[in-house]
Amino acid sequence: MLKQRLLTIAILLPIFVWCVFALPTRHFALLIAFVVLLGAWEWAALMGLAFARRLAYLALIVAAMVLCTWLISLPAARELLLALAVLWWVLALALIGRFQRSGGVPAWMGAGDAGGRFHPGWLFGILGVVILVPAWLAVVLVHGAPLHGSALVLMLMLLVWGADSGAYVAGRLWGRKRLASQVSPGKTWAGAYGGMTAAVLVALGGGVWLGLGWMALFALTLLGVVTALFSIVGDLFESMVKRLAGVKDSGRLLPGHGGMLDRIDSVTAAAPVFVLGLLWQGVVP
């Protein structure tokens, strides 16, 4: 399993980094849209949709992306859309806490039958749009920034990957107390602290690379920590959804990693937070 994971990373990582720096934003947007649609296909599978309805669900995601592309041309629409996405992830944290305490979720997310199988409601499908589309919008917006857009996209990804790697190492070395045992038993508080530490190092390194002053560097580091925290929320939320659906992975697309949702779950929560923070700080005009 580890060999497969490393081989997949070795193949896909250089390709992704090349795309970040080589592609113009309009082409990069299409690439990220393709990734999002793969995640949406898996989300539709978690809903138990048949093939034709899964195609219809992809059409809904595409329509939402087109709508967002139009909306961001309106004054302050970017900030509003991203702020609403962040607000959702705050609510998601509350849902994770509820599941951790009682093993249950609100009725609007779905219900279990007598056999213990989870049957998502239609609002669960809308939830997939809320999770996936703002993340796509955030990544495209920051990539299109006139200064350092590609570098900021890479910094976002390094924050998420660094937080994940830091959490893994710290959890293996010092992890004792579990973070959310009913949601994801492998995650620990030590791992969370390790992930935030790694995020601090990434943000500091990125800020120095961009040549930021001390105040801007401090603000970026604080944003990096908050972004890492939300990346954990995104990971936990998908783990909760998979537990409800009774599956280990969202798919089998990526050898050693599972499905596309398993790879982008942290980014879906981290990207709106990171880009909204950059907008508020004036790093992205």
Buried (B, 14 or more C-beta within 10 A) or exposed (E): EEEEBEEBBEEEEEEBBEBBEEBEBEEBBEBBBEBBBBBBBBBBBBBBBEEEEBEEBBEBBBEBBEEBEEEBEEEEEBBBBBBEBBEBBEEBBEBBEBBBEEEEBEEEBBBEEEEEEBEBBEEBBEBBBBBBBBBBBBBBBBBBBEEBBBBBBBBBBBBBBBBBBBBBBBBEEBBEEBBBEBBBEBBBBBBBBBBBBBBBBBBBBBBEEBEBEEEBBBBBBBBBBBBBBBBBBBBBBBBBBBBBBEBEBBBEBBEEBBBBBBBBBBBBBBBBBBBBBBBBBEBBE
